[in-house]
């Protein structure tokens, strides 16, 4: 990838690393995460990669990168809690959520509360799921759902994709240069290739 190291682009790197991990391209995911210069963004990439690959070591590395970070980047904390749920570390996920929700409630964090409650529920612990929702639900969370915690219309939906498509190109800056160059000197733009992959 030819993404420049600036703050706007750094926000995209965790998503790129996680996308690689979800496409079973672990090496590319780790290489991309390693290129991220901002510690909490690297933690987000590592946590997402840990969730996709079920790698506890990556989750622990993500935790090391997020230590001392007290910012309000909810997606970082939500990513960490999501990875903890994916790896079955439910008490750690609960602790992450209970620590972060009071200070920075968001849709991302509220969604992870729902995921964690769903795991409790699906494992047959309906009282545990109800207790979790009672503990972590807040007036701020209600604003994201538009209903209250006892609304019967709140449901868990599971989506399992069977195929994905992505576009393989030379990177944003090189792509822009090729578009410009194609307008001036070359008749055809070589933008890259589309790929389809089967998902497990």
Number of C-alpha atoms within 10 A of each C-alpha: 14 11 15 12 14 9 10 9 12 18 15 14 25 27 19 17 29 28 20 20 23 19 20 17 15 19 12 18 25 19 12 21 23 14 15 21 14 13 15 25 24 27 28 30 33 33 33 31 31 28 25 20 19 17 16 17 12 21 25 17 15 27 18 13 18 20 11 9 12 10 12 13 14 18 17 25 30 27 24 30 30 29 30 25 22 21 18 15 14 19 13 14 24 19 11 18 23 17 13 17 21 13 11 15 21 20 18 16 25 23 16 22 27 18 18 26 25 19 19 18 15 11 11 11 14 15 12 15 21 16 13 18 18 12 10 17 20 16 10 15 21 14 13 14 14 9 13 15 17 10 10 8 9 12 9 10 8 6 6 8 9 9 11 12 11 12 11 12 15 17 14 13 13 15 17 13 11 19 16 13 14 14 12 9 9 12 9 11 13 13 16 12 10 10 10 10 12 10 12 10
